[in-house]
Amino acid sequence: MQKTALVPYAHLPRAHHDHHVLTSTVDVFGTAHWLLAERAPLPGGDVQPFDALVVSVHPDGNVELTELSAVRARWPHLDRLPDGGFVVAASRARRHEDANQVQVFDMLGRETSSFSVGDAIEHLLVDEAGHIWVGHFDENPAGIRRWSTTGQLTWTSDGARIPGLFDCYALNVSGTTAWACPYTDFPLVEIRPERPDRPVRVWANRVRGAKAVAVHGERVAFYGGYREERDRLAHGELTETSVEPTAVALLTLPDGPAPGRRWAVGRGSRIYVLVEPYTAWGVFDLSG
């Protein structure tokens, strides 16, 4: 099978390798961010608020440091807001009404608001307008929702007629558009809440189990799958109603081997992949 190698994208500066990586992401503008703590959180019990450091590596290579005060998430999601602030969210909520699940920080690292978006966060991605997109896994039937930075629900998949939406396996947010590929039917879904005539479009899709998706024009690529297909990169083209498969490859690290344990983020035509020990992002660009 043909192999496609990731291209090196961003590296955590070596000066910070002695910190524990809580999570990492690449934002809608292409900047990579690492959320670091002095040590890993202790298992069990409540999390005591702790100070954390965000290391941001911009596409031009410049490095920016932001200290966040009193972070409360044990297993956090992170993304940057267009105004320079950050969103940190706990993937699990002990109570649905937990007002501290999502923390919003300003560009100086001070908390400005907190609210709940519900348990079982699989994906949290911020768009260019500052909307917070959340995709849930199957322990929360909420599906896909969009929030403001003050906790106002601005869009929900309830009533959107997305077939088989029990788990948001893949979510891609670019500009102000979201793309998703949810379990169990794995359709490709385009969400544009500001488009009044047709906010949601759905294409039938035969690729199962993808954990990330990239879209460029009429072309699409799905990354991941079950068992021996976990490194699969499946290409397709959009017709009026379906995704028609065109090619399949294996996505590898820049130096050749399979990625192993990884995190993946979809942004427009790009899929970013971060492998253990989570210090270097690689990228696959469908537009290239």
Secondary structure, DSSP 8 states (H G I E B T S, - for coil): --EEE-EEEEE--GGGTTSEEEEEEE-TTS-EEEEEESS---SSS----EEEEEEEE-TTS-EEEEEEEEE--SSEEEEE-TTS-EEEEES--SSTT-TTSEEEE-TTS-EEEEE---S-EEEEEE-TT--EEEEE-TTSTT-EEEE-TTS-EEEE-TTS--TTEEEEEEEEEETTEEEEEEEET--EEEE-TT-SS-SEEEEB----S-SEEEEETTEEEEE--SGGGTTEEEEEEE-SSBEEEEEEEEEE-TTSS---SEEEEEETTEEEEEETTT-EEEEEETT-
